[in-house]
Amino acid sequence: MSTTTTNTPDKYHEIKQRLLLLAENHAEIKAVVAIGSSTRSGVPADEYSDLDLIIATDDTDSWLYGNLPAELGDVKISFVEPTLGGGMERRVLYDGWLDVDMIVFTAEQFLSAVNNGTANWVMNRGWCVLHDKIGAAELLKQKITLEIHKPDFSETEFQNLVNNFYFHTVWAAKKLLRGELWFAKMCLDSYLKNLLLKMLEVYAATKNHADVWHDGRFLDRWADAEIRMELENCFARYDKLDMKNALKSTHRLFARIAKETATFKNFAYPSEAEKFSKEFLEEKL
């Protein structure tokens, strides 16, 4: 697949050239595929973009825990974390603050992830084969569907999400009233915000046919102005009063969006759950 042409200089050119030289000289490196912003068309790479790579190799340990990433540049910070398909990812910050994420697979893991669809969600906005000894390019053309994922849920899932949210607004309020500020804030600005995000994604995709990406990426582009304005009051400082106000604002925004979403999708809305949780916030906070 061809990459997007932009006027932004490719900061990662030297790193990619060193990687390709390594691949040519190391038979165990079976494929290198670029994914992410360097290959997509909708929101192309800019000066803050990283370089996302899939490396299929017979020697995964040298990439994950060894010194091969140092062959690409001056490593300043590096760590390893789990990634899709049960694989591992080496994340490296090179000199010049160049951020390279390497999903490291065996060839078998990579081909399996492509064949069974696991890789589609990280590749469905674009990919570019940089090195190929295993027929990856042809397989990707056959298996990877370039499409925009539209988030959705069933009425049962909607009901569960809404009740989950209202339950945890009361839970967070109780922790706050008890003086457990850390626990309350993690519920308010992590757990509840993730539930709010799920509702916002379906709302925007249903109402405006928006491309909502994932994990809140580019929310300031796909969420409407009224939502963005309301969000300003939904996040709190580590302060009891501020957290009380943010919790009420988060509850209010969620309720509005959930009710509209229920109307769009012709779902029953659990009004009693909203009322019950709101009464607690108004009475106790």
C-alpha positions as CSV (number, residue, x, y, z in Angstrom):
1,M,0.0,0.0,0.0
2,S,1.3,3.5,-0.8
3,T,2.0,5.9,2.0
4,T,0.5,9.4,2.3
5,T,2.6,12.2,0.7
6,T,2.9,15.2,3.0
7,N,5.1,18.3,3.2
8,T,6.4,17.2,6.6
9,P,10.0,16.0,6.5
10,D,10.5,12.4,7.4
11,K,12.4,12.6,10.7
12,Y,12.6,8.8,10.8
13,H,14.3,8.4,7.4
14,E,17.8,7.5,8.9
15,I,16.3,5.1,11.4
16,K,14.3,3.3,8.6
17,Q,17.4,3.1,6.4
18,R,19.4,1.6,9.3
19,L,16.6,-0.9,9.9
20,L,16.4,-1.9,6.3
21,L,20.2,-2.4,6.2
22,L,19.9,-4.6,9.3
23,A,17.1,-6.6,7.6
24,E,19.1,-7.1,4.5
25,N,22.1,-8.4,6.5
26,H,20.1,-10.5,9.1
27,A,18.3,-13.5,7.6
28,E,16.3,-13.9,10.8
29,I,14.4,-10.7,10.0
30,K,11.5,-11.9,7.8
31,A,9.4,-8.7,7.4
32,V,9.2,-5.1,8.5
33,V,5.9,-3.3,8.1
34,A,5.2,0.4,8.9
35,I,1.8,1.2,10.4
36,G,0.2,4.2,12.0
37,S,0.5,7.9,11.1
38,S,3.4,7.4,8.7
39,T,1.1,5.4,6.4
40,R,-2.4,6.8,6.8
41,S,-4.3,9.3,4.7
42,G,-7.0,10.7,7.0
43,V,-4.7,12.2,9.7
44,P,-1.2,12.0,8.3
45,A,2.1,12.2,10.3
46,D,3.2,15.6,11.7
47,E,6.2,16.8,13.7
48,Y,4.9,15.0,16.8
49,S,4.2,11.6,15.2
50,D,6.0,8.5,16.2
51,L,7.1,5.6,14.0
52,D,5.1,2.4,14.4
53,L,6.6,-0.8,13.1
54,I,5.8,-4.5,13.0
55,I,9.0,-6.6,12.9
56,A,8.7,-10.3,12.2
57,T,11.8,-12.1,13.2
58,D,13.2,-15.5,14.3
59,D,15.2,-13.6,17.0
60,T,12.5,-11.8,19.0
61,D,14.6,-11.6,22.2
62,S,17.3,-9.4,20.5
63,W,14.7,-6.8,19.6
64,L,12.7,-7.0,22.8
65,Y,15.5,-7.4,25.4
66,G,18.7,-7.1,23.5
67,N,20.7,-4.5,21.7
68,L,19.4,-4.6,18.2
69,P,17.3,-1.4,18.7
70,A,20.5,0.4,19.6
71,E,21.7,-0.3,16.0
72,L,19.1,2.2,14.8
73,G,20.1,5.1,16.9
74,D,21.1,6.4,20.4
75,V,18.6,4.9,22.8
76,K,17.7,7.2,25.6
77,I,14.6,5.5,27.1
78,S,13.2,2.0,26.4
79,F,10.8,-0.4,27.8
80,V,8.7,-3.5,26.8
81,E,4.9,-4.0,27.2
82,P,2.3,-6.5,26.0
83,T,0.6,-5.8,22.6
84,L,-2.0,-7.3,20.3
85,G,-2.2,-11.0,19.6
86,G,-0.3,-11.9,22.8
87,G,2.9,-10.4,21.4
88,M,5.2,-7.9,23.0
89,E,6.2,-4.3,22.0
90,R,9.5,-2.6,22.5
91,R,9.0,1.2,22.8
92,V,12.1,3.3,22.3
93,L,12.8,7.0,22.6
94,Y,15.9,7.9,20.6
95,D,18.1,11.0,20.7
96,G,16.2,13.9,19.3
97,W,13.0,12.6,21.1
98,L,12.3,10.2,18.2
99,D,9.7,7.8,19.3
100,V,9.7,4.3,17.7
101,D,7.3,1.6,18.7
102,M,8.2,-1.9,17.5
103,I,5.7,-4.7,17.7
104,V,7.9,-7.8,17.6
105,F,6.5,-11.0,16.3
106,T,7.8,-14.3,15.1
107,A,6.9,-14.8,11.4
108,E,4.3,-17.3,12.5
109,Q,2.7,-14.9,15.1
110,F,2.6,-12.1,12.5
111,L,1.0,-14.2,9.8
112,S,-1.5,-15.6,12.3
113,A,-2.4,-12.1,13.5
114,V,-3.1,-11.1,9.9
115,N,-5.0,-14.2,9.0
116,N,-7.3,-14.3,12.1
117,G,-8.1,-10.6,12.0
118,T,-6.2,-9.6,15.2
119,A,-3.9,-7.2,13.3
120,N,-6.7,-5.5,11.3
121,W,-7.5,-2.9,14.0
122,V,-3.9,-1.5,14.0
123,M,-3.5,-1.7,10.2
124,N,-6.9,-0.8,8.8
125,R,-6.0,2.9,8.4
126,G,-2.8,2.2,6.4
127,W,0.3,0.1,6.2
128,C,3.5,0.0,4.1
129,V,5.7,-3.1,3.7
130,L,9.4,-2.0,4.1
131,H,11.0,-5.5,3.9
132,D,9.5,-8.8,3.0
133,K,10.8,-12.4,2.8
134,I,7.5,-14.2,3.7
135,G,5.0,-12.9,1.2
136,A,3.6,-10.4,3.7
137,A,2.7,-7.7,1.1
138,E,0.4,-10.0,-0.8
139,L,-1.2,-11.4,2.3
140,L,-1.9,-7.9,3.7
141,K,-3.6,-7.0,0.4
142,Q,-5.9,-10.0,0.8
143,K,-6.6,-9.8,4.5
144,I,-6.5,-6.2,5.7
145,T,-9.6,-4.2,5.1
146,L,-9.0,-0.4,5.0
147,E,-12.1,0.9,6.8
148,I,-13.4,3.1,9.5
149,H,-14.6,1.2,12.5
150,K,-18.0,2.4,13.7
151,P,-18.5,1.8,17.4
152,D,-21.8,0.5,18.4
153,F,-23.6,-1.5,21.2
154,S,-26.7,-3.5,21.6
155,E,-29.6,-2.3,23.8
156,T,-28.5,-4.7,26.5
157,E,-24.9,-3.4,26.3
158,F,-26.3,0.2,26.4
159,Q,-28.4,-0.6,29.5
160,N,-25.4,-2.2,31.3
161,L,-23.1,0.7,30.4
162,V,-25.6,3.3,31.7
163,N,-26.3,1.5,34.9
164,N,-22.5,0.9,35.4
165,F,-21.9,4.6,35.1
166,Y,-24.6,5.7,37.5
167,F,-23.6,3.1,40.0
168,H,-20.0,4.4,40.0
169,T,-21.0,8.0,40.3
170,V,-22.5,7.1,43.7
171,W,-19.4,4.9,44.5
172,A,-17.0,7.7,43.6
173,A,-19.0,10.2,45.7
174,K,-18.9,8.0,48.7
175,K,-15.1,7.6,48.4
176,L,-14.8,11.4,48.1
177,L,-17.0,12.0,51.2
178,R,-15.0,9.5,53.1
179,G,-11.8,11.4,52.3
180,E,-10.3,8.8,49.9
181,L,-9.4,11.4,47.4
182,W,-7.0,9.2,45.3
183,F,-9.6,6.4,44.9
184,A,-12.3,8.9,44.2
185,K,-10.3,10.7,41.6
186,M,-9.2,7.5,39.8
187,C,-12.9,6.6,39.5
188,L,-13.9,10.0,38.4
189,D,-11.2,10.8,35.9
190,S,-10.3,7.2,34.7
191,Y,-13.1,4.7,35.2
192,L,-16.1,7.0,34.7
193,K,-14.3,8.9,31.9
194,N,-13.8,5.6,30.0
195,L,-17.5,4.9,30.2
196,L,-18.3,8.4,29.1
197,L,-16.0,8.0,26.2
198,K,-17.7,4.9,25.0
199,M,-21.0,6.7,25.1
200,L,-19.5,9.7,23.3
201,E,-18.1,7.5,20.6
202,V,-21.4,5.8,19.8
203,Y,-23.3,9.1,20.0
204,A,-20.9,10.9,17.6
205,A,-20.8,7.9,15.2
206,T,-24.6,7.6,15.2
207,K,-25.6,11.3,15.1
208,N,-22.9,12.8,12.9
209,H,-21.4,9.7,11.2
210,A,-18.1,10.8,12.8
211,D,-14.8,8.9,12.5
212,V,-14.2,8.6,16.2
213,W,-10.9,6.7,16.1
214,H,-10.1,4.8,19.4
215,D,-9.2,5.5,23.0
216,G,-10.3,9.2,22.6
217,R,-7.7,10.0,19.9
218,F,-8.6,13.2,18.1
219,L,-11.7,13.7,20.2
220,D,-11.2,17.4,19.8
221,R,-11.8,16.9,16.1
222,W,-14.7,14.5,16.1
223,A,-16.7,15.6,19.2
224,D,-19.0,18.6,18.7
225,A,-18.4,22.0,20.2
226,E,-21.0,21.7,22.9
227,I,-19.5,18.5,24.2
228,R,-16.0,19.9,24.2
229,M,-17.2,22.9,26.1
230,E,-18.9,20.7,28.7
231,L,-15.8,18.6,29.1
232,E,-13.9,21.6,30.4
233,N,-15.8,21.2,33.7
234,C,-15.6,17.4,33.9
235,F,-11.9,16.9,35.0
236,A,-10.8,17.8,38.5
237,R,-7.7,19.0,40.3
238,Y,-6.7,16.9,43.3
239,D,-9.1,18.9,45.5
240,K,-12.3,17.8,47.2
241,L,-14.5,20.7,46.1
242,D,-13.2,20.6,42.6
243,M,-13.8,16.8,42.4
244,K,-17.4,17.3,43.6
245,N,-18.1,19.8,40.9
246,A,-16.4,17.6,38.2
247,L,-18.4,14.6,39.3
248,K,-21.6,16.5,39.0
249,S,-20.6,17.9,35.6
250,T,-19.6,14.4,34.3
251,H,-22.9,13.0,35.5
252,R,-24.8,15.8,33.7
253,L,-22.9,15.4,30.4
254,F,-23.2,11.6,30.4
255,A,-27.0,11.8,31.1
256,R,-27.6,14.2,28.2
257,I,-25.6,12.1,25.7
258,A,-27.0,8.8,26.9
259,K,-30.6,10.0,26.6
260,E,-30.0,11.4,23.1
261,T,-28.3,8.1,22.1
262,A,-31.2,6.1,23.4
263,T,-33.5,8.3,21.3
264,F,-31.4,7.9,18.2
265,K,-31.3,4.1,18.6
266,N,-34.8,3.6,19.9
267,F,-33.5,2.1,23.2
268,A,-35.2,2.2,26.5
269,Y,-33.4,4.6,28.8
270,P,-33.0,3.7,32.6
271,S,-34.4,7.0,33.9
272,E,-34.7,5.7,37.4
273,A,-31.0,5.0,37.6
274,E,-30.2,8.5,36.5
275,K,-32.6,10.0,39.0
276,F,-31.5,7.8,41.9
277,S,-27.8,8.6,41.4
278,K,-28.4,12.3,40.8
279,E,-30.4,12.6,44.0
280,F,-27.4,11.2,45.9
281,L,-25.0,13.7,44.4
282,E,-27.3,16.6,45.1
283,E,-28.1,15.6,48.6
284,K,-24.6,14.5,49.7
285,L,-22.3,16.7,47.7
